[in-house]
Each structure stands twice: as C-alpha cells, then as structure tokens.
Amino acid sequence: MALSAAWRRRAPGWLAALVVGSLPALAFPTVSWWWLGWVGLVPLLLLVRTAPTSWDGAVRAWWGLTGFVLTTQYWLTTSIGPLLIVMAAGLGALWLPWGWSAHRLLSGPSVTALLVLPSAWVAAEVVRSLPALGGPWAPLGMSQWNSPPTLASSALGGVWLTSFLVAAVNTAIAYAIVRRDVSGRLVALACATVCVAIGPVWYWLGPTPAGGGAVRIALVQTGDIKDADARQAASEALTATLAGQHVDLVVWGESSVGVDLSSHPDALARLSELSRRVGADLLVNVDAPAPGGGIHKSSVLVGSEGVSGSYRKTRLVPFGEYVPLRPLLGWITRHSKAAGEDRQRGTGPVVLRADGLAIGPLISYETTFSDLARREAVLGADLLAYQSATSSFQGSWAQPQLAAQPAVRAVEAGRPAVHAGLSGDTTVFDARGHLLVWRGSDFRGVVVVSVALQSRVTPYQRLGDWVPILAFVVLGGAIAVSRLRARDTLRG
C-alpha cells in the first residue's frame, strides 16, 4: 500500500517531465525552431529542481530525456516497434547524473551549476553518441543547424561546444529564476549573454573561408523505388538530362546501384558511357554482395574510363545494418526489420579525386559523426559528399533531421557539404553552414547548384574533441568534491 502511495505521489512529476522534456525536440527539423533550443530545457530544469529529493530529480530528468528521445526518433517505431520505448528509456538514463546535479546545484547558492550542468549534459551526449548506442542523433547543438551565427561555435569545438553553450544558457535562465538575490540573477544572465554571443562573435569577427573557384554539382533524387534495377535505371535517366549543362560532378543517393560493378562489366560500361555523355564523373553508391563474399555499401567514383576510386562505409547502423552480439541478440530479427545479414565495414575515410576536385565521401548514418568529416578535411577534401537512403522512414522527421546534419559538419570541418538523398531530403550547404539548396522528400529529379570551394582550417579541426574531454574532467571533479563533502559531513 505504501509503495502504491509513493508511486501516486511521484507519477504526476514523471508525466510532466515526459511532456516538457519533449519541448526541445521542436528546435530540430521538421519544426526547426532553433531559438527554442536556448530556452526549451528551462521547464524541465525547474521541474527537476522542485523534486523532493536529488534522486527524485534524477528520475524526473530520466523521464524528460526519454520523452525527448521518443519525440526526436518516433519514426523508429516502424522498424523496432515497442522496443523504441526500451531504447528511449535506456538512453534517457544517461542523464540521471545531470538530473541529480541539477536538483542539488540549482537549490544551492553556488554558481557552479553554470559549469557543472552543461558539462554533465555534454558527457551524457558523448556516451549516447557511441556507435553501438545509435550514434550522435539530435545532440542539443544540432538544434542550431539553420542559424549560421549561433552554429558558428561548432567551428571552435564541434557540435559539443554548441551543445554546451545551449545547455549553459538554459541552466543560467533556470538559475536566474530560482535565485532570490539580484546579484545571483545578474551573474546568471551575464553568463547566458556570453554563451549566446560566442557563436555570433566568431561568425562575424573570425576568419572567413578562403579559396577560389566554384563547381557545379548535380544531385539526383529518384524517389522511393523498391526494385534495384528500376532504381538504377531511374538514376541513369535523370542523369542523362544533364548532357550539355556543364556540370563538374553528379552525386547519386545511397543504394542507387544494386550490383557490384567489378563483377558486372555491363553495368560499369553503361555508367562510364553516361559519364562521357554528361561530361562529369558520377559518384554512385553500391549496395550489393561483393565477389569475395559479404555485403558492402560503397561510394564509387565512375568516370569515362571506369572506376577511379571508391570508399566503403565505415560506421554501420546498429540493427539496421548489423546486429551487435548477433549470437545473443539475433532473435530480434524475427520481430523487427533488423538486418538479417551484417554488412561489412570499411577501413576509414578516403579522398576521391575528380578532375582536381577532392571529394570526401561519407554514407547516410555517417552524416551524424563529427570526427569523420574532420578527418576528411585533414586528408585534403575540398567538398564533403554525403549519400543517403531513408526510404524506410519516408515522409517522417527522420529525413529532414538527417539532411540538416551536413550544415553542422560543414561548419565543423570548414568545407562545403552536399547531401544526396535517394528519396529525400537533398541539401547543400556552404562552408559556413548557409543553406544553398533543399529539396524535400516529394521532389523527383535533378538539382544543379554552384558550390564555392571556399574552405578554412577550423580550430575544431586542429584541436579535436577538447570539449568532451573538458566536460568529463569538470563532471569528475564535481563528483569527487561531492564525495569529499559527504565524507566530511559523516565525520562531523
């Protein structure tokens, strides 16, 4: 009876957290209210702070982030069904330390909350971003994808720094609301102002991308065509319309070619002839069994003389392209659309060259990873080229969420980025994250865009993931101090 009463007392707080925790999802595509990212966490922080104990606050945070994951990735229901709830709850649990810290620090007089809570948030995002846990989908910094001035902070410390700044502003606003003294509120609002200003200051006063010339890129979007042969034929027919348009590169979507080109010379000859007619290399994408066994996803650059280079996908989608611990978890394939056979991995990023243009090819899910784009820039890529196929989630938020990712990667790496979606969405961004082209999932055809090959070496490219390291150091220090204080209290 007592347990039931405790549940009834706590349930309203949990359900409220589930609802308000979902609010920041509206800052992401499709809604894309980027400004909401800076204030959307405040209701959850206040709800956590009013919990009766720190552990109750942590559980409220857990429920809140479960709601956030459910909202941003609701489209996985068609693939994994009810397991989405389990996944969301598992990922939401990573924010338990953030909730526990929020309850303790927002209830006290110390301003350390303004440093510790954003660090705890970023630490949770970093762990959640491990490939085995699904990768970095919807980090808080990604909410700024359509606001180049505020997104500019990603050039300094990657999307992690943007997440830190957005979380810090939310924390400062919540702190200012709960503080009674004027001085505490002024300190919080001053910190919020500085955090908001960092991106725009770098955007307007930092070095601008340099370089000369531009390239004409054609991106082919065929739509959702199930049959592999028909899909390739549609891509070929659309590409043929580019003859005489003086394009420099044609990019197809993921899985646009359903046969291995090394073992199907007729298909390769057809593509080479198409390249000759159009007057440009084709960056196609092969999803087919290789002659030596195994299924690979590869970006293949085809010119008039045949294949001039290829890249094999390195980061695979858990359950979508392989099943982790298949001997133990293979039963999932009987109850979901999980991969019946594991795809094979590549060895890492490469740069492909088409008439002097250095291309950094990456595939679908790899769009979400900052380190891959950064490595392409280090290898000398002039252009980031992403290929995706999100037909399983046609018409859902998954497509614009993925298509917006190259904006962040462009800013982090200081390189323009193109994204060819097989069935949507297709996007192009310049090196500062400005949107040049967006074609939604209802588009069928070819879009040609002139892309300036301006670039810069960003601080993030030089320094790497310094923000996550700092976040874990701050969080570890905060935990150590808390334990020491608890021990001293017991001794006293």
BALO-182595 format. One record per residue (C-alpha): residue in three letters; x, y, z. Coordinates in steps of 0.02 Angstrom, whole numbers, plus 50000, padded with zeros to 5 digits. Each point is the difference from the previous one (the first is absolute). Layout:
% BALO-182595
AlaXYZ;...
% end
This chain:
% BALO-182595
Met500005000050000;Ala501415012050048;Leu500904996249836;Ser498425003549901;Ala499785016750090;Ala501815004849961;Trp499714996349817;Arg498435010649998;Arg500965014650077;Arg501414998849875;Ala499014995949842;Pro499405017949963;Gly501805006350004;Trp500574986049885;Leu498625003049874;Ala500305018750003;Ala501854996849968;Leu499564988649855;Val499035014249920;Val501165014950033;Gly501534989549959;Ser499334998549824;Leu499945018849971;Pro501815001849935;Ala499574987749861;Leu499055014249915;Ala501675008849971;Phe500504986049881;Pro499354996549825;Thr498604999549946;Val499385014050115;Ser501745008050011;Trp499655013350131;Trp501875002450031;Trp499685013650131;Leu499044987550107;Gly501624990550030;Trp500615014350110;Val498484999550117;Gly499184983249970;Leu500884991250145;Val499495012950130;Pro498314992050043;Leu500834983150027;Leu501375007750108;Leu498715008650109;Leu498994984050015;Val501574990550051;Arg500455013350126;Thr498294998850086;Ala500164981250028;Pro499994994850184;Thr501734991949992;Ser501504999849885;Trp499614982249946;Asp498215005049961;Gly500725014249896;Ala501134987849908;Val498514988849960;Arg499025014949935;Ala501475004249886;Trp499994981949943;Trp498175001149953;Gly500285016749915;Leu501414993749889;Thr499014984249963;Gly498655011549931;Phe501305009549900;Val500684984149919;Leu498244993649964;Thr499545016449915;Thr501575002149896;Gln500054981749948;Tyr498174994949999;Trp500244994449819;Leu500964984750060;Thr498334992450050;Thr499814992949825;Ser501664990850018;Ile500104994550182;Gly498235002250064;Pro499785000050190;Leu501884998050021;Leu500105018649967;Ile499345003050177;Val501364988950072;Met501325008849895;Ala499395017350050;Ala499974995550185;Gly501744992649988;Leu500715015549917;Gly499045011550116;Ala500844991750150;Leu501645007849944;Trp499335016750064;Leu499734993750178;Pro501625008650059;Trp499445016149915;Gly498324999550090;Trp500794995850168;Ser501245014349981;Ala498645012049942;His498964996950156;Arg501465002750118;Leu500845014749914;Leu498475010049950;Ser499394998950180;Gly501625007250070;Pro500875016849996;Ser501524994949897;Val500185005149817;Thr500914983749962;Ala498374994049922;Leu500405011049850;Leu501544989449964;Val499564982850070;Leu498274997849923;Pro500535003849819;Ser501494988350027;Ala498854986350062;Trp498875002749850;Val501434998849875;Ala500714984750089;Ala498324991249981;Glu499925004949816;Val501744993249969;Val499594983150077;Arg498334999549908;Ser500965003649838;Leu501024984050005;Pro499674990549837;Ala499394984750095;Leu498665010750085;Gly499375007349838;Gly501205014349970;Pro499835018850028;Trp498195002649949;Ala499245016850052;Pro501365007150112;Leu499405016550071;Gly501225010049894;Met499214992849843;Ser498485010850037;Gln500975014949931;Trp500214992549826;Asn498975013849916;Ser500785014550095;Pro501775002349931;Pro500515013550126;Thr499624989350153;Leu500584984149913;Ala501695008149971;Ser500574994350173;Ser500124982449924;Ala501545006049905;Leu500855002750168;Gly499554984050091;Gly498874989849890;Val498154997150032;Trp500534996150180;Leu500435018250033;Thr498355005749927;Ser499104987350111;Phe500975006250151;Leu499555018249964;Val498164996449971;Ala499914989450159;Ala500935013750096;Val498765013449946;Asn498524989150053;Thr500864997050166;Ala500355018550026;Ile498195004749965;Ala499354986950122;Tyr501295005650128;Ala499455018249981;Ile498184995050026;Val500304990450162;Arg501255012350078;Arg499295013150118;Asp501485012050002;Val500305012749863;Ser501874996749990;Gly499744981549967;Arg498765003749862;Leu501185012749921;Val501424987549999;Ala498894986849920;Leu499355011849866;Ala501775006249963;Cys500574982049975;Ala498524996749886;Thr500415015449896;Val501824994749980;Cys499514982349948;Val498755006249871;Ala501285012349930;Ile501454987949972;Gly499334993049836;Pro499505016749922;Val501645008250051;Trp500994986349912;Tyr498815000749852;Trp500245018749973;Leu501795002850061;Gly500854983349967;Pro500914995649839;Thr498874997049851;Pro500214985049885;Ala501215003649858;Gly500374992249832;Gly499575002349820;Gly498824993049874;Ala498384990750008;Val499354983349938;Arg498314995449929;Ile499324985150094;Ala498484990149942;Leu499044989850130;Val498814986449943;Gln498454995550100;Thr499004985949924;Gly498734997150137;Asp499564983950090;Ile500224986149870;Lys500064982650074;Asp500714990349852;Ala501895002449988;Asp500064999049810;Ala498595012649981;Arg500845011350128;Gln501635000149904;Ala499095002649835;Ala499095015150073;Ser501655007450059;Glu500764997449828;Ala498515007949912;Leu500045015450111;Thr501895001749981;Ala499874999249811;Thr499015016250003;Leu501585009050060;Ala500874998449831;Gly500575017249944;Gln499725008150171;His501885000650041;Val499944992050171;Asp501584994650089;Leu499334985850107;Val498404989850011;Val499544992550169;Trp498744985950019;Gly499164994450160;Glu500434985150109;Ser499634982649927;Ser499745007449827;Val500954985449921;Gly499474982450047;Val501424990049922;Asp501864998750033;Leu500815009449857;Ser501594989649998;Ser498994984349960;His498745008449884;Pro501015008049859;Asp498425004049903;Ala499355011150140;Leu501695008550017;Ala500125002949812;Arg498285008050002;Leu500495011850140;Ser501655004449915;Glu499085004149839;Leu498785010650099;Ser501455009450079;Arg500715003149828;Arg498355006949935;Val499735011450149;Gly501815005650006;Ala500184997050187;Asp500484986350122;Leu498594990850089;Leu500074996750187;Val498834985150013;Asn499654988850148;Val500084981149994;Asp499054988750120;Ala500344982349941;Pro500894983750042;Ala501855000649958;Pro500824986049897;Gly501014994650152;Gly498464998950111;Gly499125012150116;Ile498905014949962;His500795017149989;Lys499375017849981;Ser501225010149897;Ser500155017149921;Val500754997049828;Leu500685013649887;Val499714995549817;Gly500755009749856;Ser500054997549813;Glu501424987550021;Gly499194989950139;Val500184999950189;Ser501275012650064;Gly499774996950187;Ser498824994050134;Tyr499595001450184;Arg499234986350106;Lys498835005250141;Thr500884999650168;Arg498645003550129;Leu498534988349987;Val498265002550073;Pro499724988750151;Phe498624987549959;Gly499665008849835;Glu501624993949917;Tyr500684988250131;Val499414992050161;Pro501175002650149;Leu500394983650086;Arg499004990749869;Pro500154982950086;Leu499175007750153;Leu498825012849919;Gly499654992049832;Trp498234995650054;Ile499565018449976;Thr500014997349811;Arg498454989050018;His499005014250078;Ser500665015449909;Lys500815006349840;Ala501754997450073;Ala501344994649876;Gly499874981749954;Glu501845000249949;Asp501365011550064;Arg500755012449877;Gln501905000549990;Arg500975015150061;Gly501285010649910;Thr501685005150071;Gly499715018850013;Pro499765016349905;Val500835002849831;Val500075014449876;Leu499434997149821;Arg500585011549859;Ala499005005449849;Asp500935011749882;Gly500915008450143;Leu498505000650117;Ala500394991250164;Ile498414991650064;Gly499724993450176;Pro498654986649979;Leu498984994050149;Ile498404989950006;Ser498335003150087;Tyr500204996450188;Glu501795006449988;Thr499275017449974;Thr499755000950189;Phe501834997550047;Ser501105015450022;Asp501644990550001;Leu499744992549827;Ala499725017049919;Arg501485007150094;Arg501124985949938;Glu499435003049822;Ala500535018250018;Val501694994850070;Leu500234988349850;Gly499755014949885;Ala498194998849944;Asp499325015649914;Leu498204993950011;Leu499054988650119;Ala498824988849901;Tyr498674990250095;Gln498874986749924;Ser498474993650091;Ala498444989549980;Thr498635002150130;Ser498594991549906;Ser499534989850153;Phe499525016450084;Gln499205008649850;Gly499085015950047;Ser500584999650182;Trp501125011850099;Ala501454988149970;Gln500315006849825;Pro500185018650040;Gln500924995950161;Leu501334990649901;Ala500045012649857;Ala500345014450122;Gln501524991450075;Pro501205005449860;Ala499765018150055;Val500874995950164;Arg501334989449916;Ala500375014149877;Val500295012450141;Glu501054987950103;Ala501124995249855;Gly500005016849910;Arg499484991749837;Pro498425001149892;Ala498894984750012;Val498754991949881;His498734986850049;Ala499154989449868;Gly498464991050066;Leu499364985649896;Ser498215004150046;Gly500265015950102;Asp500565011750065;Thr501405007249891;Thr500995014850068;Val501535010749967;Phe500915011450123;Asp501505011449981;Ala501504999750116;Arg499155011650125;Gly498404989850009;His498925010849887;Leu498644990149912;Leu500205000349811;Val498754986649949;Trp498644989850084;Arg498894987749908;Gly498724990750103;Ser499484981849991;Asp498665004049871;Phe501305006049874;Arg500434988949851;Gly501375005649882;Val501705008249994;Val500545016150084;Val501575009149940;Val500875012150118;Ser501595010449987;Val501054997050156;Ala501435011750045;Leu501534989950049;Gln500435011650143;Ser500724991750155;Arg500945003450160;Val500934990250132;Thr498875001550151;Pro500574999450182;Tyr498974984250019;Gln500964992049857;Arg501635004150090;Leu499504996150179;Gly498744985949980;Asp498794995150139;Trp500675011150138;Val498255004450062;Pro499494982150046;Ile501674997750090;Leu499735016050099;Ala498204994950038;Phe500534983450075;Val501385008550101;Val498765012650072;Leu498714986650036;Gly501304988650080;Gly500635014350107;Ala498245004350055;Ile499674982050051;Ala501654999250096;Val499615016150094;Ser498254993850041;Arg500684983750071;Leu501305009150104;Arg498675011650072;Ala498874985250039;Arg501444991250089;Asp500415015650101;Thr498175001650048;Leu499974982150064;Arg501595002950100;Gly499275015950073;
% end
